[in-house]
């Protein structure tokens, strides 16, 4: 029997099947992956652009995309740069001392706060809840966390809480529509706002820009004509605002997330620094592990970021096979000066991750590997061909 790996599983082919059929299966998987990468990097890429990149006809690409959308329940979303709006990112880690609230209780408490973009129930380690939160200041996130934990539904629980800045270095957390709605209150007819307490200019949203962001956060492939009509804009204004958002980097890219995958669970890997000197002198394996290609249809990690208390890194690993965690940890431990702890996500209480095929040529890790470790730079594809 001949065996090839396809989407994390095994395709068994009798030896008497021809080489052409064998190549067709390989090509089909490669084409699907290329299409998913293109749409992950630019969900508004035109069919002619994609067809040219993958070597198929426009009609064949259209059909292939429809099949992928159905198979993986693809949703088109927006990757928004909230730092351009003056927001910071934080992780709140919670430990319950004596007893742990039910998931539905936690969910009811947390969902009332639109600045919480992701909340996870954990098991197997030191913490029971992890929240990914955005806020303007340290003071604001501390107030938010205290208010949530002082909710009447949690008043009978003994709680320990840790708040740390979170500096994303790979991928992102999709924004909840509830938070997007709060941006409207802050929208302003000025393009830029300068304040004494800001170290750099803080971008304010125009009303049209808010509308475009909200619609693209729901469907980043939405037709601009529909947005113009829905909000009563002059023809072409939504498209103009879209390109302005891209130019100003408020919108990093229209992208996608796959909502139907055969993952077993998500592992949270805590990398704590025990010796910074050793870490920085041997971190090449860590960087290579992050951007390595996988046999699955998504990237190796869903999200990675630096934390400050304790100083280290958080990695969110989608697990397709129970051996994935052990293999990953062995690879990570090639980097010295670190201690690794893992937990399992038992429930996603609020929000979700982004499941996609990000082009790692655009990753910070590939840039560092090329500049500091002599790795041949990955070739960057220009994902143009935007739909109007």
For each residue, the residues with C-beta under 8 A, 3 or more apart:
1: 12 13 14 15
2: 12 13 14 15 22
3: 10 11 12 13
4: 10 11 13 22 25 26
5: 8 9 10 11 295
6: 9 10 11 25 29 295
7: 29 295 296 297
8: 5 262 294 295 296 297 320 321
9: 5 6
10: 3 4 5 6
11: 3 4 5 6 25
12: 1 2 3
13: 1 2 3 4 17 21 22 25
14: 1 2 17
15: 1 2
16:
17: 13 14 21 22
18: 21 22
19: 22 23
20: 23 24
21: 13 17 18 24 25
22: 2 4 13 17 18 19 25 26
23: 19 20 26 27
24: 20 21 27 28
25: 4 6 11 13 21 22 28 29
26: 4 22 23 29 30
27: 23 24 30 31
28: 24 25 31 32
29: 6 7 25 26 32 33
30: 26 27 33 34
31: 27 28 34 35 54 55 56 64
32: 28 29 35 36 64 68 297
33: 29 30 36 37 297 357
34: 30 31 37 38 53 54
35: 31 32 38 39 50 54 61 64 65 68
36: 32 33 39 40 68 256 258 297 356 357
37: 33 34 40 41 357 358 359
38: 34 35 41 42 45 49 50 53 54 381 383
39: 35 36 42 43 45 50 65 74 76 255 256
40: 36 37 43 255 256 356 357 358 359
41: 37 38 45 253 255 358 359 362 381 383
42: 38 39 45 253 254 255 383 384 385 386
43: 39 40 76 77 220 221 253 254 255 256
44: 220 221 254 386 387
45: 38 39 41 42 49 50 383 384 385 386 387
46: 49 50 385 386 387
47: 50 51 58 61 62 65
48: 51 52 58 385
49: 38 45 46 52 53 384 385
50: 35 38 39 45 46 47 53 54 61 65 385
51: 47 48 54 55 56 57 58 60 61
52: 48 49 55
53: 34 38 49 50 381
54: 31 34 35 38 50 51 61
55: 31 51 52
56: 31 51 60 61 64
57: 51 60 61
58: 47 48 51 61 62
59: 62 63
60: 51 56 57 63 64
61: 35 47 50 51 54 56 57 58 64 65
62: 47 58 59 65 66
63: 59 60 66 67
64: 31 32 35 56 60 61 67 68
65: 35 39 47 50 61 62 68 69
66: 62 63 69 70
67: 63 64 70 71
68: 32 35 36 64 65 71 72 74
69: 65 66 72 73 74
70: 66 67 73
71: 67 68 260
72: 68 69 258 259 260 261 297
73: 69 70 258 259 260
74: 39 68 69 256 257 258 259
75: 219 256 257 259
76: 39 43 219 220 221 222 254 255 256
77: 43 174 216 217 218 219 220 254 255 256 257 354
78: 175 213 216 217 220 251 253 254 255
79: 172 174 251 252 253 254 255 354
80: 175 213 217 250 251 252
81: 84 85 249 250 251 252
82: 85 87 89 134 175
83: 86 87 88 89
84: 81 203 248 249 250
85: 81 82 183 186 202 203 204 205 250
86: 83 136 198 202 203
87: 82 83 134 135 136
88: 83 134 135 136 137 138 141 165
89: 82 83 132 133 134 165 166 167 168 305
90: 132 133 134 135 141 163 164 165 166
91: 130 131 132 133 163 164 165 166 305 307 314
92: 129 130 131 133 141 145 161 162 163
93: 127 129 130 161 162 163 164
94: 127 128 129 130 131 149 159 160 161 162
95: 126 127 128 159 160 161
96: 99 100 101 128 157 158 159 160
97: 157 158 159 160
98: 157 158
99: 96 157
100: 96 128 157
101: 96 105 106 153 154 157
102: 105 106
103: 106 107 121 346 347 349
104: 107 108
105: 101 102 108 109 153 154
106: 101 102 103 109 110 119 121 129 349
107: 103 104 110 111 119 349 350
108: 104 105 111 112 153
109: 105 106 112 148 151 153 154
110: 106 107 113 116 119 131 148 349 350
111: 107 108 116 349 350
112: 108 109
113: 110 116 144 147 148
114: 176 178 179 181 182
115: 133 134 135 141 144 179 182
116: 110 111 113 119 131 132 133 144 148 176 350 351
117: 132 133 134 173 174 175 176 179 350 351
118: 131 132 173 348 350 351 352 353
119: 106 107 110 116 129 130 131 132 348 349 350 351
120: 129 130 131 266 268 345 347 348 349
121: 103 106 128 129 345 346 347 348 349
122: 125 127 128 129 130 268 343 344 345 346
123: 128 343 344 346
124: 342 343 344
125: 122 268 270 341 342 343
126: 95 341 343
127: 93 94 95 122 130 162 343
128: 94 95 96 100 121 122 123
129: 92 93 94 106 119 120 121 122 349
130: 91 92 93 94 119 120 122 127 268
131: 91 92 94 110 116 118 119 120 350
132: 89 90 91 116 117 118 119 166 173 351
133: 89 90 91 92 115 116 117 141 144 145
134: 82 87 88 89 90 115 117 179
135: 87 88 90 115 138 140 141 144
136: 86 87 88 140
137: 88 140 141
138: 88 135 141 142
139: 142 143
140: 135 136 137 143 144
141: 88 90 92 115 133 135 137 138 144 145 163
142: 138 139 145 146 163
143: 139 140 146 147
144: 113 115 116 133 135 140 141 147 148
145: 92 133 141 142 148 149 161 163
146: 142 143 149 150
147: 113 143 144 150 151
148: 109 110 113 116 144 145 151 154
149: 94 145 146 154 159 161
150: 146 147 154 155
151: 109 147 148 154 155
152: 155
153: 101 105 108 109
154: 101 105 109 148 149 150 151 157 159
155: 150 151 152
156:
157: 96 97 98 99 100 101 154
158: 96 97 98
159: 94 95 96 97 149 154
160: 94 95 96 97
161: 92 93 94 95 145 149
162: 92 93 94 127 309
163: 90 91 92 93 141 142 145 309
164: 90 91 93 307 308 309
165: 88 89 90 91 307 308
166: 89 90 91 132 305 306 307 314
167: 89 305 306 307
168: 89 171 172 303 304 305
169: 304 305 306 364 365
170: 290 301 303 304 305 363 364 365
171: 168 299 301 302 303 304 354 356 358
172: 79 168 252 303 354
173: 117 118 132 303 351 353 354
174: 77 79 117 217 257 351 352 353 354
175: 78 80 82 117 179 180 217
176: 114 116 117 179 180 350 351
177: 180 181 214 217 218
178: 114 181 182
179: 114 115 117 134 175 176 182 183
180: 175 176 177 183 184 210 213 214 217
181: 114 177 178 184 214
182: 114 115 178 179 185 186
183: 85 179 180 186 187 205 210 213
184: 180 181 187 205 207 210 214
185: 182
186: 85 182 183 204 205
187: 183 184 204 205 206 207 209 210
188: 193 204 205 206
189: 206 207
190: 193 204
191: 203 204 206
192: 201 202 203 204
193: 188 190 201 202 203 204
194: 198 201 202
195: 198 202
196:
197:
198: 86 194 195 201 202
199:
200:
201: 192 193 194 198
202: 85 86 192 193 194 195 198
203: 84 85 86 191 192 193 248 250
204: 85 186 187 188 190 191 192 193
205: 85 183 184 186 187 188 209 210 213 250
206: 187 188 189 191 209 210 241
207: 184 187 189 210 211
208: 211 212 231 233 237 238 241
209: 187 205 206 212 213 241 244 245 250
210: 180 183 184 187 205 206 207 213 214
211: 207 208 214 215 227 230 231 233 238 241
212: 208 209 215 216 227 238 241 242 245
213: 78 80 180 183 205 209 210 216 217 245 250 251
214: 177 180 181 184 210 211 217 218
215: 211 212 218 219 222 227 230 238
216: 77 78 212 213 219 220 222 242 251 254
217: 77 78 80 174 175 177 180 213 214 220
218: 77 177 214 215 222
219: 75 76 77 215 216 222
220: 43 44 76 77 78 216 217 254 255 256
221: 43 44 76 254 387
222: 76 215 216 218 219 226 227
223: 226 227 387
224: 227 228 236 238 239 242 388
225: 228 229 235 238
226: 222 223 229 230
227: 211 212 215 222 223 224 230 231 233 238
228: 224 225 231 232 233 234 235 236 237 238
229: 225 226 232
230: 211 215 226 227
231: 208 211 227 228 238
232: 228 229
233: 208 211 227 228 237 238
234: 228 237
235: 225 228
236: 224 228 239 240
237: 208 228 233 234 240 241
238: 208 211 212 215 224 225 227 228 231 233 241 242
239: 224 236 242 243 388
240: 236 237 243 244
241: 206 208 209 211 212 237 238 244 245
242: 212 216 224 238 239 245 246 251
243: 239 240 246 247
244: 209 240 241 247 248
245: 209 212 213 241 242 248 250 251
246: 242 243 249 251 253
247: 243 244
248: 84 203 244 245
249: 81 84 246 252
250: 80 81 84 85 203 205 209 213 245
251: 78 79 80 81 213 216 242 245 246 254
252: 79 80 81 172 249
253: 41 42 43 78 79 246 383
254: 42 43 44 76 77 78 79 216 220 221 251
255: 39 40 41 42 43 76 77 78 79 220 354 356
256: 36 39 40 43 74 75 76 77 220 356
257: 74 75 77 174 352 353 354 355 356
258: 36 72 73 74 261 297 298 355 356
259: 72 73 74 75 352 355
260: 71 72 73
261: 72 258 297 298 318 355
262: 8 320
263: 266 318 319 320
264: 319 320 321 322
265: 319 344 345 346
266: 120 263 302 316 317 318 319 344 345 353
267: 316 317 319 324 325 328 342 343 344 345
268: 120 122 125 130 314 315 316 317 342 343 344 345
269: 314 315 316 317 328 329 332 340 341 342
270: 125 312 313 314 340 341 342 343
271: 286 312 313 314 315 332 338 339 340
272: 310 311 312 338 339 340 341
273: 276 279 310 311 312 337 338 339
274: 278 337 338 339
275: 278 279 336 337
276: 273 279 280 311 337
277: 280 281 337
278: 274 275 281 282 336 337
279: 273 275 276 282 283 335 336 337 338
280: 276 277 283
281: 277 278 336
282: 278 279 285 334 335 336 337
283: 279 280 286 287 335
284: 287 288 335 369 373
285: 282 288 289 331 332 334 335
286: 271 283 289 290 332 334 335 338
287: 283 284 290 291 365 368 369 373
288: 284 285 291 292 365 369
289: 285 286 292 300 328 331 332
290: 170 286 287 300 301 304 315 363 365
291: 287 288 300 360 363 365 366 369
292: 288 289 300
293: 300 360
294: 8 298 299 300
295: 5 6 7 8
296: 7 8 318 320
297: 7 8 32 33 36 72 258 261 357
298: 258 261 294 302 318 355 356 357
299: 171 294 302 356 357 358 360
300: 289 290 291 292 293 294 317 328
301: 170 171 290 304 315 316 317 318
302: 171 266 298 299 316 317 318 353 354 355
303: 168 170 171 172 173 314 315 316 353 354
304: 168 169 170 171 290 301 313 314 315 316
305: 89 91 166 167 168 169 170 313 314
306: 166 167 169 311 312 313 314
307: 91 164 165 166 167 310 311 312 313 314
308: 164 165 311
309: 162 163 164
310: 272 273 307
311: 272 273 276 306 307 308
312: 270 271 272 273 306 307 338
313: 270 271 304 305 306 307
314: 91 166 268 269 270 271 303 304 305 306 307
315: 268 269 271 290 301 303 304
316: 266 267 268 269 301 302 303 304 353
317: 266 267 268 269 300 301 302 324 325 328
318: 261 263 266 296 298 301 302 353 355
319: 263 264 265 266 267 322 324 325
320: 8 262 263 264 296 324
321: 8 264 324
322: 264 319 325
323: 326 327
324: 267 317 319 320 321 327 328
325: 267 317 319 322 328 329 342
326: 323 329 330
327: 323 324 330 331
328: 267 269 289 300 317 324 325 331 332
329: 269 325 326 332 333 340 342
330: 326 327 333 334
331: 285 289 327 328 334
332: 269 271 285 286 289 328 329 335 338 340
333: 329 330 338 340
334: 282 285 286 330 331
335: 279 282 283 284 285 286 332 338
336: 275 278 279 281 282
337: 273 274 275 276 277 278 279 282
338: 271 272 273 274 279 286 312 332 333 335
339: 271 272 273 274
340: 269 270 271 272 329 332 333
341: 125 126 269 270 272
342: 124 125 267 268 269 270 325 329
343: 122 123 124 125 126 127 267 268 270
344: 122 123 124 265 266 267 268
345: 120 121 122 265 266 267 268 348
346: 103 121 122 123 265
347: 103 120 121
348: 118 119 120 121 345 351 352 353
349: 103 106 107 110 111 119 120 121 129
350: 107 110 111 116 117 118 119 131 176
351: 116 117 118 119 132 173 174 176 348
352: 118 174 257 259 348
353: 118 173 174 257 266 302 303 316 318 348
354: 77 79 171 172 173 174 255 257 302 303
355: 257 258 259 261 298 302 318
356: 36 40 171 255 256 257 258 298 299
357: 33 36 37 40 297 298 299
358: 37 40 41 171 299 362 363
359: 37 40 41 362 380 381 383
360: 291 293 299 363 365 366 378
361: 366 377 378 379 380 381
362: 41 358 359 366 380
363: 170 290 291 358 360 366 367
364: 169 170 367 368
365: 169 170 287 288 290 291 360 368 369
366: 291 360 361 362 363 369 370 375 377 378
367: 363 364 370 371
368: 287 364 365 371 372 373
369: 284 287 288 291 365 366 372 373 375
370: 366 367 373 374 375 376 377 378
371: 367 368
372: 368 369
373: 284 287 368 369 370
374: 370
375: 366 369 370
376: 370
377: 361 366 370
378: 360 361 366 370
379: 361
380: 359 361 362
381: 38 41 53 359 361
382:
383: 38 41 42 45 253 359
384: 42 45 49
385: 42 45 46 48 49 50
386: 42 44 45 46
387: 44 45 46 221 223
388: 224 239
